[in-house]
C-alpha cells in the first residue's frame, strides 16, 4: 500500500501548480482524499484534534448503512415483478426464484445508481473545477439515496433531469455542501413528483412490468393484479375499515413501494450502524416515530371517519417512506436541527406533519417527503429559538 501511495503521489505532481494537468487539480484532489486518508494536519500547537476520520469517511459509513436497504430493495423489485407476471405465487419462493428475483432487481436498480452518480458528481466536479475548490463529498450519500426513493419504473432521463436540478438549484446556488437548506435527495424526489406526477403515482409506477436490459421482458400481467402501494390504496378508497396489509407484511417489506423504503428491518440495521458510529442522532429518529405515532393515535380516537384516519397508528410508522425518511434523510446534519433540544422539536414536528398530510390530504398519500422539506426550512429557526432561550436562562441565573 505504501508503494502504491508513493506512485499515486508522484503522479499527483502533474496536478500541482505549474504541472501539465494543473487545471484538473480538483479532480485529482477528490480521488486523493477519497482513496487515502489525508496526511495533512493542523500545526502542533493548535487546538484542533488530529484524527484520521474526515467527511468522506463519515459519508462512506452512511453509504454502508444504506446497503441493507439497497440489497433488499433489489430483491423486492424482482419479487414484485415475478408476482406481477405470475411466475411466482406469494409464499412459493425457492432458491432458483430467489436468485432470479435478485438478479432481475440488480439489473433494474443499477442504471439508476449509475445515472445518479454520473450526473450529480459530474456537476460537482465541474463546479469545483470552475471555482478552483475541493470537490465536496456530500453527494456520495445523496447519489445512493436518490435511486432508493424513486419508483422503479421512473424513466432514467427523468432521474437525470431531476438530479441535475436538485444539485444545481438546491445545493450549488447556496454555496455547495454544508450550505444547502433543503435535503438534495428529497428535492430530486419533489421535482419528479410535481413535474411528472403520472410517472410517480399509479399502479404501475412501483412495479417493473417490462424486462431489464432485454431479460425477462414481454410478459403479460396476471389478471386483476394491482401494484398500488398500501398508502395509495388507503388514500383512494371509501372503505373506512380498510387494512391493505398486516403489520408484519409491511415490516418485512415484500410490498410495492420505492426501492429502499419498504423493509423496516433493513432500515433498522442501517439505523443501528449510524447510531453506534455517532453519524446520525438517535434523538431525531426517536422523536419522529413518537411524533408520528402519537398524532396517528389521536386521529384514531378523534379524527374523521376515513380509511387514512382509521389506519392503526403503528401502521403509519412502517408504511411508505416514514422509517427511511426518519433514519436517512431527516438526520442529515446539514439540513436538520443541530441543538440537542432542537432535535427533539424538529423530529416531533416531522412525525406530526407527515401523518397530518397523509390523513387530511389524500392527494399526497406519502407525506414524509413534504414534512421533512417543510421542517428543513424551519430547522435554523428552531435552533435559534433554543439558543436564545438558553442565553436568557443563563443571563437570568
Number of C-alpha atoms within 10 A of each C-alpha: 6 7 8 9 13 11 11 14 12 10 12 17 16 17 18 16 11 10 13 11 14 15 16 19 22 23 16 21 17 17 11 16 18 16 12 12 14 13 7 8 12 10 9 9 6 9 8 10 9 12 9 12 10 12 13 19 17 17 18 15 17 24 20 15 22 26 17 18 26 25 17 23 28 24 24 29 32 28 29 24 27 24 18 24 20 16 14 17 12 12 6 8 12 10 8 8 16 15 14 17 22 20 16 25 26 20 17 20 23 13 13 24 17 16 19 26 21 15 18 23 22 12 17 25 19 15 18 20 17 12 11 13 13 18 25 18 20 20 20 17 22 25 24 21 25 25 27 25 21 26 23 27 18 20 11 15 11 16 23 19 15 24 29 20 17 22 25 18 14 22 22 17 11 13 11 18 18 13 14 19 19 22 24 28 27 25 23 25 22 18 19 21 17 10 13 13 12 12 18 21 17 15 15 19 22 26 29 24 25 17 15 17 11 8 10 15 13 11 15 11 16 12 9 6 12 15 22 19 25 19 25 22 20 26 22 13 14 13 14 15 15 16 18 15 15 9 16 12 14 21 19 15 23 19 24 27 30 24 28 30 26 30 29 23 16 24 25 17 15 23 24 15 17 23 15 11 11 11 17 22 21 20 19 27 26 18 22 31 23 19 22 26 22 18 21 30 18 12 22 19 10 11 15 14 14 20 22 34 26 22 22 17 19 15 19 26 25 23 25 27 22 25 25 29 23 26 26 21 23 31 26 20 14 18 24 28 27 19 17 13 15 23 26 21 22 29 29 24 21 31 30 22 23 26 29 20 18 23 26 16 14 17 13 18 24 24 24 28 23 18 21 29 23 15 23 23 14 17 26 18 14 20 21 15 13 16 15 11 12 12 12 10 10 9 8 7 6
